[in-house]
């Protein structure tokens, strides 16, 4: 698959604002796989995502990540208020 940097930038500029964190990685990883050699760098430059994020996304797509209802890993995020303020 071939795409110019301008075409990729337009694609990511249109799509990424509508996606959550996991969906962004799925789209970026899938595009990097589709582009083949040099795809990770091209996706990182066109999307504005860090290259490390694109490399992680590429690995997740290659490993066959499964759909999940979670945005983040279990245990990640802010502690519930009932633990921060006992008696709530």
Residue pairs with C-beta under 8 A, 6 or more apart in sequence:
1 34
1 35
1 36
3 11
3 35
3 42
5 42
5 45
5 46
8 31
8 42
8 43
8 46
8 47
9 46
9 47
11 31
11 46
12 27
12 28
12 43
12 46
12 47
12 48
15 27
16 24
16 27
16 47
16 48
19 27
20 71
21 71
21 72
22 68
22 71
24 49
24 57
25 53
25 56
25 57
25 60
26 57
26 60
26 61
26 65
28 43
28 47
28 49
28 53
28 54
28 57
28 58
29 54
29 56
29 57
29 58
29 59
29 60
29 61
29 62
30 61
31 39
31 43
32 39
32 40
32 42
32 43
32 54
32 57
32 58
32 61
33 39
33 58
33 61
33 62
35 42
35 43
39 58
40 51
40 54
40 55
40 58
41 51
43 49
43 54
44 50
44 51
44 53
44 54
47 54
49 57
81 88
82 88
